[in-house]
Amino acid sequence: MGSYAEANHIPVVRLRAADRNADVMRPYLVKAAETGRSQVAAIGVAQEPQIVWTARQRDTDPGKPPQFSFTKENRRVTAYYFYLWDEGFGPAFIKICAYFPYPVKVWVNGHEWAKRQAIKAGSSFTELSNGFAATSDPDGLQAICDRLQPGTISVFFARWMARLPVPLTATDQAAGFWWELTMRQVEISRTLVFAAPRHTRAFFEALVADNLDIGRPERTEIIFKRSPRGAKAGGVFKTAIDRHATAVTLNIFYKHSRIKQYMKDGRALRIETVVNDAYDFGCGRLLPNLTELQARARDCNRRLLHAERAGQGCVLANPAFERIAHPTVDAAGRRAPAMRFGDPRVQALAGALCASLCAVTGITNRSLRALMTGLTSTPYSMTQASYDLARLRRNGLITRRPHANTYDLTPDGLAFAIFYTKVHDRVLTPLFTAGQPQAPPQLRAALRTINQQIDQRISAARLPTAV
């Protein structure tokens, strides 16, 4: 590496654990970008933990040939960061570990790639940090974004690995020893830019407040760790708010991955699915599965927006309310049991369906049991969950995915869940407790006035007071 850097006049930078690599390397990348040609901007050298092979000599007969055992271990070793300026992708880096099996990490930014393709195509646009604020050709820009495929990234990787000093030679590659790209972390986002940025913060904070506490108003963070039998579920399941000095971020954690929602540059709402393990979404990890993974992550972004949209306008139309609140018969002639407002189990079911995670990942018998057990504080069996899923389906509140035991909320289902929960928790419960000291003084005073007027009417009608 040293001779390669010296021969090509590339600066070498020692990276410390406390450094933020992007900040350290930014001046070198800016300088490389000014030249307008692809090049290695700088090489960072760091000591980092890596999974590498280690060898140990076994205790054997001294008269026999020595024997060794090989294992994978986490060791602190040297890693080289090749920070690149690429004409197609802009800033990027390739990290190569100096110890066998020489693990490699590649980082590229799809937004930066799309910006450069748009410039080549002659499309004008206004930049948003890591995105677009406006464009003269939305359809053309979307077509450009859709062109980013696994092959595009593979070509980038092959081109640079042919230029960088790597531990494997062409002979090794011919013998089948080479790297194969997998997806370690993929971020798929959707950005909604506001025409009046001054309203963005107020809108976003109201949106978060209105959608986080539905069905769980007593907490700002809910963790679903256990099944009804007490066994720990795999991964992390929770919804949480992170409030920083200048921004609020809504995080929905699902297994190893998460969806985050936050303001971008004070003028846009961004929904971003961060996939840390493709298996969380039923996809393979190899790079050719990127297209399928993108489609599934975009579906998550869309479902989250749909759930929030329902939360902002969830009043049930009279026909839908009548159908849900009373027993009916579905198209197949099966009886659809009533979902009566105020029934404790129905209210708990509505609260469970309001969980943001359900809108993103779908509903299963297992996930419904976990939610209902926490909301009812009583045992909730698999049979009960099956019955509730059946009546939700017959009432048109959920639909079953093809060839899977997973259900998605319909528009009526979202409206049912949010309407039932909002009316119960935000209207009736405060009114029923209005006479208590914790109720707002204005509400207590208004109720006293109503009681006085009722008493006066009863006295005027000479009706006996109820005992």
LUMVEXFI-955563 format. One record per residue (C-alpha): residue number from 0; x, y, z; residue in three letters. Coordinates in steps of 0.5 Angstrom, whole numbers, plus 2048, in hexadecimal, padded with zeros to 3 digits. Example, Ala and Ser with C-alpha at 12.3 -4.5 7.8 and 13.67 -1.06 7.14 Angstrom:
2
+-----+-----+-----+-----+-----+
:   n :   X :   Y :   Z : res :
+-----+-----+-----+-----+-----+
:   0 : 819 : 7F7 : 810 : ALA :
:   1 : 81B : 7FE : 80E : SER :
+-----+-----+-----+-----+-----+
END
This chain:
467
+-----+-----+-----+-----+-----+
:   n :   X :   Y :   Z : res :
+-----+-----+-----+-----+-----+
:   0 : 800 : 800 : 800 : MET :
:   1 : 806 : 805 : 802 : GLY :
:   2 : 809 : 804 : 7FB : SER :
:   3 : 802 : 805 : 7F7 : TYR :
:   4 : 801 : 80B : 7FB : ALA :
:   5 : 808 : 80E : 7FA : GLU :
:   6 : 808 : 80C : 7F2 : ALA :
:   7 : 801 : 810 : 7F1 : ASN :
:   8 : 802 : 816 : 7F6 : HIS :
:   9 : 7FC : 814 : 7FA : ILE :
:  10 : 7FC : 816 : 802 : PRO :
:  11 : 7FC : 811 : 807 : VAL :
:  12 : 7F8 : 813 : 80D : VAL :
:  13 : 7F8 : 810 : 814 : ARG :
:  14 : 7F1 : 80F : 817 : LEU :
:  15 : 7F0 : 80F : 81E : ARG :
:  16 : 7EA : 80B : 822 : ALA :
:  17 : 7E7 : 812 : 824 : ALA :
:  18 : 7E7 : 815 : 81D : ASP :
:  19 : 7E1 : 815 : 818 : ARG :
:  20 : 7E4 : 813 : 812 : ASN :
:  21 : 7DF : 816 : 80E : ALA :
:  22 : 7E2 : 81D : 811 : ASP :
:  23 : 7E9 : 81B : 810 : VAL :
:  24 : 7E9 : 819 : 809 : MET :
:  25 : 7E4 : 81F : 807 : ARG :
:  26 : 7E9 : 824 : 805 : PRO :
:  27 : 7ED : 81F : 800 : TYR :
:  28 : 7E6 : 81D : 7FD : LEU :
:  29 : 7E5 : 824 : 7FB : VAL :
:  30 : 7EC : 825 : 7F8 : LYS :
:  31 : 7EB : 81F : 7F4 : ALA :
:  32 : 7E4 : 821 : 7F2 : ALA :
:  33 : 7E7 : 827 : 7EF : GLU :
:  34 : 7EB : 824 : 7EA : THR :
:  35 : 7E5 : 820 : 7E7 : GLY :
:  36 : 7E8 : 819 : 7E6 : ARG :
:  37 : 7E8 : 813 : 7EA : SER :
:  38 : 7EE : 812 : 7EF : GLN :
:  39 : 7F0 : 810 : 7F6 : VAL :
:  40 : 7EF : 816 : 7FA : ALA :
:  41 : 7F2 : 813 : 800 : ALA :
:  42 : 7F4 : 80D : 804 : ILE :
:  43 : 7F2 : 80C : 80B : GLY :
:  44 : 7F6 : 807 : 810 : VAL :
:  45 : 7F2 : 805 : 816 : ALA :
:  46 : 7F3 : 7FF : 81B : GLN :
:  47 : 7EC : 7FC : 81C : GLU :
:  48 : 7E8 : 7F5 : 81E : PRO :
:  49 : 7E7 : 7F0 : 818 : GLN :
:  50 : 7E6 : 7E9 : 818 : ILE :
:  51 : 7EC : 7E6 : 815 : VAL :
:  52 : 7EF : 7DF : 815 : TRP :
:  53 : 7F4 : 7DD : 81A : THR :
:  54 : 7F8 : 7D7 : 81A : ALA :
:  55 : 7FB : 7D3 : 820 : ARG :
:  56 : 800 : 7CD : 820 : GLN :
:  57 : 7FD : 7C7 : 824 : ARG :
:  58 : 801 : 7C3 : 829 : ASP :
:  59 : 803 : 7BC : 825 : THR :
:  60 : 809 : 7B7 : 825 : ASP :
:  61 : 80F : 7BB : 824 : PRO :
:  62 : 811 : 7B6 : 81F : GLY :
:  63 : 80B : 7B7 : 81A : LYS :
:  64 : 80A : 7BD : 816 : PRO :
:  65 : 807 : 7C3 : 819 : PRO :
:  66 : 7FF : 7C4 : 819 : GLN :
:  67 : 7FB : 7CA : 81A : PHE :
:  68 : 7F4 : 7CC : 81B : SER :
:  69 : 7F1 : 7D2 : 818 : PHE :
:  70 : 7EB : 7D6 : 81B : THR :
:  71 : 7E8 : 7DD : 81A : LYS :
:  72 : 7E9 : 7E2 : 81F : GLU :
:  73 : 7E7 : 7EA : 820 : ASN :
:  74 : 7EE : 7ED : 820 : ARG :
:  75 : 7F0 : 7F4 : 820 : ARG :
:  76 : 7F4 : 7F5 : 81A : VAL :
:  77 : 7F6 : 7FA : 814 : THR :
:  78 : 7F1 : 7FC : 80F : ALA :
:  79 : 7F2 : 801 : 809 : TYR :
:  80 : 7EC : 806 : 807 : TYR :
:  81 : 7ED : 808 : 800 : PHE :
:  82 : 7E9 : 80E : 7FF : TYR :
:  83 : 7E7 : 80F : 7F8 : LEU :
:  84 : 7E4 : 814 : 7F4 : TRP :
:  85 : 7E0 : 811 : 7EE : ASP :
:  86 : 7DE : 814 : 7E8 : GLU :
:  87 : 7D7 : 810 : 7E8 : GLY :
:  88 : 7D6 : 80F : 7F0 : PHE :
:  89 : 7DA : 815 : 7F3 : GLY :
:  90 : 7DD : 814 : 7FA : PRO :
:  91 : 7DD : 80D : 7FC : ALA :
:  92 : 7E2 : 808 : 7FF : PHE :
:  93 : 7E5 : 801 : 7FF : ILE :
:  94 : 7E8 : 7FE : 806 : LYS :
:  95 : 7ED : 7F9 : 805 : ILE :
:  96 : 7EF : 7F5 : 80B : CYS :
:  97 : 7F6 : 7F3 : 80B : ALA :
:  98 : 7F5 : 7EC : 80E : TYR :
:  99 : 7F2 : 7E5 : 80C : PHE :
: 100 : 7ED : 7E4 : 809 : PRO :
: 101 : 7EE : 7EC : 807 : TYR :
: 102 : 7E6 : 7EE : 808 : PRO :
: 103 : 7E4 : 7F4 : 804 : VAL :
: 104 : 7DF : 7F9 : 805 : LYS :
: 105 : 7DC : 7FE : 800 : VAL :
: 106 : 7D8 : 804 : 801 : TRP :
: 107 : 7D5 : 808 : 7FB : VAL :
: 108 : 7CF : 80D : 7FB : ASN :
: 109 : 7C9 : 80C : 7F7 : GLY :
: 110 : 7C7 : 813 : 7F7 : HIS :
: 111 : 7CE : 816 : 7F5 : GLU :
: 112 : 7CE : 811 : 7EF : TRP :
: 113 : 7C7 : 813 : 7ED : ALA :
: 114 : 7C9 : 81B : 7ED : LYS :
: 115 : 7CF : 819 : 7E9 : ARG :
: 116 : 7CB : 815 : 7E4 : GLN :
: 117 : 7C6 : 81B : 7E4 : ALA :
: 118 : 7CB : 820 : 7E2 : ILE :
: 119 : 7CD : 81C : 7DC : LYS :
: 120 : 7C6 : 81B : 7DA : ALA :
: 121 : 7C5 : 823 : 7DA : GLY :
: 122 : 7C0 : 823 : 7DF : SER :
: 123 : 7C0 : 829 : 7E4 : SER :
: 124 : 7BF : 828 : 7EC : PHE :
: 125 : 7BF : 82B : 7F2 : THR :
: 126 : 7C4 : 827 : 7F7 : GLU :
: 127 : 7C1 : 825 : 7FE : LEU :
: 128 : 7C7 : 822 : 802 : SER :
: 129 : 7C7 : 81A : 800 : ASN :
: 130 : 7C1 : 81B : 7FC : GLY :
: 131 : 7BD : 820 : 7F7 : PHE :
: 132 : 7B9 : 826 : 7F9 : ALA :
: 133 : 7B6 : 828 : 7F2 : ALA :
: 134 : 7B7 : 826 : 7EB : THR :
: 135 : 7B4 : 828 : 7E4 : SER :
: 136 : 7B3 : 821 : 7E2 : ASP :
: 137 : 7B0 : 81C : 7E8 : PRO :
: 138 : 7AF : 816 : 7E3 : ASP :
: 139 : 7B6 : 817 : 7E0 : GLY :
: 140 : 7B9 : 817 : 7E7 : LEU :
: 141 : 7B5 : 811 : 7E9 : GLN :
: 142 : 7B7 : 80D : 7E3 : ALA :
: 143 : 7BE : 80F : 7E5 : ILE :
: 144 : 7BE : 80D : 7EC : CYS :
: 145 : 7BB : 806 : 7EA : ASP :
: 146 : 7C1 : 805 : 7E5 : ARG :
: 147 : 7C5 : 804 : 7EB : LEU :
: 148 : 7C5 : 7FC : 7EB : GLN :
: 149 : 7CA : 7F7 : 7EE : PRO :
: 150 : 7CE : 7F7 : 7E8 : GLY :
: 151 : 7D0 : 7FE : 7E8 : THR :
: 152 : 7D3 : 7FD : 7EF : ILE :
: 153 : 7D6 : 7F7 : 7ED : SER :
: 154 : 7DA : 7FA : 7E7 : VAL :
: 155 : 7DC : 800 : 7EC : PHE :
: 156 : 7DF : 7FB : 7F1 : PHE :
: 157 : 7E2 : 7F7 : 7EB : ALA :
: 158 : 7E5 : 7FD : 7E8 : ARG :
: 159 : 7E8 : 800 : 7EE : TRP :
: 160 : 7EB : 7F9 : 7F1 : MET :
: 161 : 7EF : 7F9 : 7EA : ALA :
: 162 : 7F2 : 7FF : 7EC : ARG :
: 163 : 7F3 : 7FE : 7F4 : LEU :
: 164 : 7F9 : 7FA : 7F7 : PRO :
: 165 : 7F5 : 7F4 : 7F9 : VAL :
: 166 : 7F8 : 7EE : 7FD : PRO :
: 167 : 7F5 : 7E9 : 7F8 : LEU :
: 168 : 7F9 : 7E9 : 7F1 : THR :
: 169 : 7F6 : 7E7 : 7EA : ALA :
: 170 : 7F8 : 7E0 : 7EB : THR :
: 171 : 7F4 : 7E0 : 7F1 : ASP :
: 172 : 7EE : 7E2 : 7EE : GLN :
: 173 : 7EF : 7DD : 7E8 : ALA :
: 174 : 7EF : 7D8 : 7ED : ALA :
: 175 : 7E9 : 7DA : 7F0 : GLY :
: 176 : 7EB : 7DE : 7F6 : PHE :
: 177 : 7E8 : 7E5 : 7F6 : TRP :
: 178 : 7E3 : 7E9 : 7F9 : TRP :
: 179 : 7DB : 7E9 : 7F8 : GLU :
: 180 : 7D7 : 7EE : 7FA : LEU :
: 181 : 7D1 : 7EE : 800 : THR :
: 182 : 7CD : 7F3 : 802 : MET :
: 183 : 7CF : 7F5 : 809 : ARG :
: 184 : 7CB : 7FB : 80A : GLN :
: 185 : 7C6 : 7FE : 805 : VAL :
: 186 : 7C2 : 805 : 806 : GLU :
: 187 : 7BC : 806 : 802 : ILE :
: 188 : 7B8 : 80C : 803 : SER :
: 189 : 7B2 : 811 : 801 : ARG :
: 190 : 7B3 : 818 : 801 : THR :
: 191 : 7AD : 81D : 801 : LEU :
: 192 : 7AF : 824 : 800 : VAL :
: 193 : 7AA : 82A : 803 : PHE :
: 194 : 7A8 : 830 : 7FF : ALA :
: 195 : 7A8 : 834 : 805 : ALA :
: 196 : 7AE : 832 : 809 : PRO :
: 197 : 7AC : 836 : 80F : ARG :
: 198 : 7A7 : 831 : 811 : HIS :
: 199 : 7AB : 82B : 811 : THR :
: 200 : 7AD : 82A : 818 : ARG :
: 201 : 7A6 : 82C : 81B : ALA :
: 202 : 7A3 : 827 : 816 : PHE :
: 203 : 7A8 : 821 : 817 : PHE :
: 204 : 7A8 : 822 : 81F : GLU :
: 205 : 7A0 : 822 : 81F : ALA :
: 206 : 7A1 : 81C : 81A : LEU :
: 207 : 7A5 : 818 : 81F : VAL :
: 208 : 7A1 : 81A : 825 : ALA :
: 209 : 79B : 818 : 822 : ASP :
: 210 : 79D : 811 : 81F : ASN :
: 211 : 7A2 : 80E : 825 : LEU :
: 212 : 79D : 80E : 82B : ASP :
: 213 : 797 : 80B : 827 : ILE :
: 214 : 796 : 805 : 82B : GLY :
: 215 : 79B : 806 : 830 : ARG :
: 216 : 79B : 80D : 833 : PRO :
: 217 : 79E : 80B : 83A : GLU :
: 218 : 7A5 : 80A : 836 : ARG :
: 219 : 7A9 : 80D : 831 : THR :
: 220 : 7AD : 807 : 830 : GLU :
: 221 : 7AA : 800 : 82F : ILE :
: 222 : 7AF : 7FA : 82F : ILE :
: 223 : 7AB : 7F3 : 82D : PHE :
: 224 : 7B1 : 7EE : 830 : LYS :
: 225 : 7AD : 7E8 : 832 : ARG :
: 226 : 7A7 : 7E3 : 82F : SER :
: 227 : 7A1 : 7E2 : 833 : PRO :
: 228 : 7A5 : 7DB : 836 : ARG :
: 229 : 7AB : 7E0 : 838 : GLY :
: 230 : 7B0 : 7DE : 833 : ALA :
: 231 : 7B4 : 7E4 : 830 : LYS :
: 232 : 7B3 : 7E6 : 829 : ALA :
: 233 : 7B9 : 7E6 : 824 : GLY :
: 234 : 7BC : 7ED : 823 : GLY :
: 235 : 7B9 : 7F4 : 825 : VAL :
: 236 : 7B2 : 7F6 : 825 : PHE :
: 237 : 7B0 : 7FD : 827 : LYS :
: 238 : 7AE : 804 : 825 : THR :
: 239 : 7B2 : 80A : 828 : ALA :
: 240 : 7B3 : 811 : 827 : ILE :
: 241 : 7BA : 815 : 827 : ASP :
: 242 : 7B9 : 81C : 829 : ARG :
: 243 : 7C0 : 820 : 827 : HIS :
: 244 : 7C1 : 827 : 828 : ALA :
: 245 : 7BF : 829 : 821 : THR :
: 246 : 7BB : 823 : 81F : ALA :
: 247 : 7B6 : 81D : 820 : VAL :
: 248 : 7B7 : 816 : 81E : THR :
: 249 : 7B2 : 811 : 81E : LEU :
: 250 : 7B5 : 80A : 81E : ASN :
: 251 : 7B1 : 803 : 81D : ILE :
: 252 : 7B6 : 7FD : 81E : PHE :
: 253 : 7B4 : 7F7 : 81B : TYR :
: 254 : 7B9 : 7F1 : 81C : LYS :
: 255 : 7C0 : 7F3 : 81A : HIS :
: 256 : 7BD : 7F9 : 816 : SER :
: 257 : 7B9 : 7FF : 817 : ARG :
: 258 : 7B5 : 805 : 813 : ILE :
: 259 : 7B6 : 80C : 815 : LYS :
: 260 : 7B2 : 812 : 814 : GLN :
: 261 : 7B5 : 819 : 815 : TYR :
: 262 : 7B6 : 820 : 812 : MET :
: 263 : 7BB : 821 : 80C : LYS :
: 264 : 7BE : 828 : 80C : ASP :
: 265 : 7B8 : 82B : 80F : GLY :
: 266 : 7B4 : 82B : 809 : ARG :
: 267 : 7B2 : 823 : 808 : ALA :
: 268 : 7AF : 81D : 80B : LEU :
: 269 : 7B4 : 817 : 80A : ARG :
: 270 : 7B2 : 810 : 80B : ILE :
: 271 : 7B8 : 80B : 80B : GLU :
: 272 : 7B8 : 804 : 80B : THR :
: 273 : 7BF : 802 : 80E : VAL :
: 274 : 7C0 : 7FA : 80C : VAL :
: 275 : 7C6 : 7F7 : 811 : ASN :
: 276 : 7C4 : 7F0 : 80F : ASP :
: 277 : 7C0 : 7EE : 808 : ALA :
: 278 : 7BE : 7E8 : 80C : TYR :
: 279 : 7B9 : 7ED : 810 : ASP :
: 280 : 7B5 : 7EE : 80A : PHE :
: 281 : 7B5 : 7E7 : 807 : GLY :
: 282 : 7BB : 7E8 : 802 : CYS :
: 283 : 7C2 : 7E5 : 800 : GLY :
: 284 : 7C8 : 7E9 : 802 : ARG :
: 285 : 7CC : 7E9 : 7FC : LEU :
: 286 : 7CC : 7EF : 7F8 : LEU :
: 287 : 7C7 : 7ED : 7F2 : PRO :
: 288 : 7C1 : 7ED : 7F7 : ASN :
: 289 : 7C2 : 7F4 : 7F7 : LEU :
: 290 : 7BC : 7F6 : 7F3 : THR :
: 291 : 7B7 : 7F1 : 7F7 : GLU :
: 292 : 7BA : 7F4 : 7FD : LEU :
: 293 : 7B9 : 7FB : 7FB : GLN :
: 294 : 7B1 : 7F9 : 7F9 : ALA :
: 295 : 7B0 : 7F7 : 800 : ARG :
: 296 : 7B3 : 7FC : 803 : ALA :
: 297 : 7AF : 801 : 7FF : ARG :
: 298 : 7A9 : 7FE : 801 : ASP :
: 299 : 7AB : 7FF : 808 : CYS :
: 300 : 7AB : 806 : 807 : ASN :
: 301 : 7A5 : 806 : 803 : ARG :
: 302 : 7A1 : 803 : 809 : ARG :
: 303 : 7A4 : 807 : 80E : LEU :
: 304 : 7A1 : 80D : 80A : LEU :
: 305 : 79B : 80A : 809 : HIS :
: 306 : 79A : 809 : 811 : ALA :
: 307 : 79B : 810 : 812 : GLU :
: 308 : 797 : 813 : 80D : ARG :
: 309 : 791 : 80E : 810 : ALA :
: 310 : 793 : 811 : 817 : GLY :
: 311 : 792 : 818 : 815 : GLN :
: 312 : 78B : 817 : 812 : GLY :
: 313 : 788 : 811 : 815 : CYS :
: 314 : 781 : 812 : 816 : VAL :
: 315 : 77D : 80C : 814 : LEU :
: 316 : 777 : 80D : 80F : ALA :
: 317 : 770 : 80B : 811 : ASN :
: 318 : 770 : 805 : 80C : PRO :
: 319 : 777 : 802 : 80F : ALA :
: 320 : 775 : 804 : 816 : PHE :
: 321 : 76E : 800 : 815 : GLU :
: 322 : 772 : 7FA : 812 : ARG :
: 323 : 777 : 7F9 : 817 : ILE :
: 324 : 773 : 7FB : 81D : ALA :
: 325 : 76E : 7F6 : 81C : HIS :
: 326 : 76E : 7EE : 81A : PRO :
: 327 : 76D : 7EE : 812 : THR :
: 328 : 76E : 7E8 : 80D : VAL :
: 329 : 774 : 7E9 : 808 : ASP :
: 330 : 774 : 7E7 : 801 : ALA :
: 331 : 776 : 7E0 : 802 : ALA :
: 332 : 770 : 7DF : 806 : GLY :
: 333 : 774 : 7DF : 80D : ARG :
: 334 : 771 : 7E3 : 813 : ARG :
: 335 : 776 : 7E9 : 815 : ALA :
: 336 : 775 : 7EA : 81C : PRO :
: 337 : 774 : 7F1 : 81F : ALA :
: 338 : 77A : 7F5 : 821 : MET :
: 339 : 776 : 7F9 : 826 : ARG :
: 340 : 779 : 800 : 829 : PHE :
: 341 : 77B : 800 : 830 : GLY :
: 342 : 77C : 7F8 : 831 : ASP :
: 343 : 782 : 7F7 : 834 : PRO :
: 344 : 785 : 7F2 : 830 : ARG :
: 345 : 783 : 7F6 : 829 : VAL :
: 346 : 786 : 7FC : 82C : GLN :
: 347 : 78D : 7F8 : 82E : ALA :
: 348 : 78D : 7F5 : 827 : LEU :
: 349 : 78C : 7FC : 824 : ALA :
: 350 : 792 : 7FF : 828 : GLY :
: 351 : 796 : 7F9 : 826 : ALA :
: 352 : 795 : 7FA : 81E : LEU :
: 353 : 797 : 802 : 81F : CYS :
: 354 : 79E : 7FF : 821 : ALA :
: 355 : 7A2 : 802 : 81B : SER :
: 356 : 7A6 : 7FC : 81B : LEU :
: 357 : 7A0 : 7F8 : 818 : CYS :
: 358 : 79F : 7FE : 813 : ALA :
: 359 : 7A6 : 7FC : 810 : VAL :
: 360 : 7A7 : 7F5 : 811 : THR :
: 361 : 7A0 : 7F2 : 811 : GLY :
: 362 : 79C : 7EE : 816 : ILE :
: 363 : 79D : 7E7 : 818 : THR :
: 364 : 79A : 7E2 : 81E : ASN :
: 365 : 7A0 : 7E3 : 822 : ARG :
: 366 : 7A1 : 7EB : 821 : SER :
: 367 : 79A : 7EC : 823 : LEU :
: 368 : 79B : 7E7 : 829 : ARG :
: 369 : 7A1 : 7EB : 82C : ALA :
: 370 : 79D : 7F2 : 82B : LEU :
: 371 : 796 : 7EF : 82E : MET :
: 372 : 79A : 7EC : 834 : THR :
: 373 : 79D : 7F3 : 835 : GLY :
: 374 : 797 : 7F7 : 834 : LEU :
: 375 : 792 : 7F3 : 838 : THR :
: 376 : 796 : 7F0 : 83E : SER :
: 377 : 793 : 7E9 : 83D : THR :
: 378 : 795 : 7E3 : 83A : PRO :
: 379 : 793 : 7E3 : 832 : TYR :
: 380 : 794 : 7DC : 82F : SER :
: 381 : 795 : 7DA : 828 : MET :
: 382 : 78E : 7D8 : 827 : THR :
: 383 : 78B : 7DF : 829 : GLN :
: 384 : 790 : 7E2 : 824 : ALA :
: 385 : 78E : 7DE : 81E : SER :
: 386 : 786 : 7E0 : 820 : TYR :
: 387 : 788 : 7E7 : 820 : ASP :
: 388 : 78C : 7E7 : 81A : LEU :
: 389 : 786 : 7E3 : 816 : ALA :
: 390 : 781 : 7E8 : 819 : ARG :
: 391 : 785 : 7EE : 816 : LEU :
: 392 : 786 : 7EB : 810 : ARG :
: 393 : 77F : 7EA : 80F : ARG :
: 394 : 77D : 7F1 : 811 : ASN :
: 395 : 782 : 7F3 : 80B : GLY :
: 396 : 787 : 7F6 : 810 : LEU :
: 397 : 78D : 7F2 : 80E : ILE :
: 398 : 78F : 7EE : 808 : THR :
: 399 : 793 : 7E8 : 808 : ARG :
: 400 : 79A : 7E8 : 803 : ARG :
: 401 : 79A : 7E2 : 7FE : PRO :
: 402 : 79D : 7DC : 800 : HIS :
: 403 : 79F : 7DF : 807 : ALA :
: 404 : 79C : 7DF : 80E : ASN :
: 405 : 79D : 7E6 : 80F : THR :
: 406 : 797 : 7EC : 80E : TYR :
: 407 : 797 : 7F3 : 80C : ASP :
: 408 : 793 : 7F8 : 80E : LEU :
: 409 : 78E : 7FB : 809 : THR :
: 410 : 78C : 803 : 809 : PRO :
: 411 : 785 : 801 : 80D : ASP :
: 412 : 78A : 7FD : 812 : GLY :
: 413 : 78E : 803 : 813 : LEU :
: 414 : 788 : 807 : 814 : ALA :
: 415 : 785 : 803 : 819 : PHE :
: 416 : 78B : 802 : 81D : ALA :
: 417 : 78D : 809 : 81E : ILE :
: 418 : 786 : 80C : 81E : PHE :
: 419 : 784 : 807 : 824 : TYR :
: 420 : 78A : 808 : 828 : THR :
: 421 : 78A : 810 : 827 : LYS :
: 422 : 783 : 810 : 829 : VAL :
: 423 : 784 : 80C : 82F : HIS :
: 424 : 78A : 80E : 832 : ASP :
: 425 : 78A : 816 : 830 : ARG :
: 426 : 783 : 817 : 830 : VAL :
: 427 : 77F : 813 : 835 : LEU :
: 428 : 784 : 811 : 83A : THR :
: 429 : 786 : 819 : 83B : PRO :
: 430 : 77E : 81A : 83C : LEU :
: 431 : 77D : 814 : 841 : PHE :
: 432 : 783 : 817 : 845 : THR :
: 433 : 781 : 81E : 844 : ALA :
: 434 : 77F : 81F : 84B : GLY :
: 435 : 785 : 81D : 84E : GLN :
: 436 : 78B : 822 : 850 : PRO :
: 437 : 78F : 820 : 84B : GLN :
: 438 : 78A : 822 : 845 : ALA :
: 439 : 78B : 829 : 842 : PRO :
: 440 : 788 : 82F : 846 : PRO :
: 441 : 784 : 831 : 840 : GLN :
: 442 : 781 : 82A : 83F : LEU :
: 443 : 77F : 829 : 847 : ARG :
: 444 : 77C : 830 : 847 : ALA :
: 445 : 778 : 82F : 841 : ALA :
: 446 : 775 : 828 : 843 : LEU :
: 447 : 773 : 82C : 84A : ARG :
: 448 : 76F : 831 : 846 : THR :
: 449 : 76C : 82B : 842 : ILE :
: 450 : 76A : 828 : 849 : ASN :
: 451 : 767 : 82E : 84C : GLN :
: 452 : 763 : 82F : 845 : GLN :
: 453 : 760 : 828 : 846 : ILE :
: 454 : 75E : 829 : 84D : ASP :
: 455 : 75B : 82F : 84C : GLN :
: 456 : 757 : 82C : 846 : ARG :
: 457 : 755 : 826 : 84B : ILE :
: 458 : 753 : 82A : 850 : SER :
: 459 : 74E : 82F : 84C : ALA :
: 460 : 74B : 828 : 849 : ALA :
: 461 : 74A : 826 : 851 : ARG :
: 462 : 74D : 81F : 84F : LEU :
: 463 : 750 : 81C : 855 : PRO :
: 464 : 757 : 81B : 856 : THR :
: 465 : 75A : 814 : 855 : ALA :
: 466 : 75D : 811 : 85B : VAL :
+-----+-----+-----+-----+-----+
END
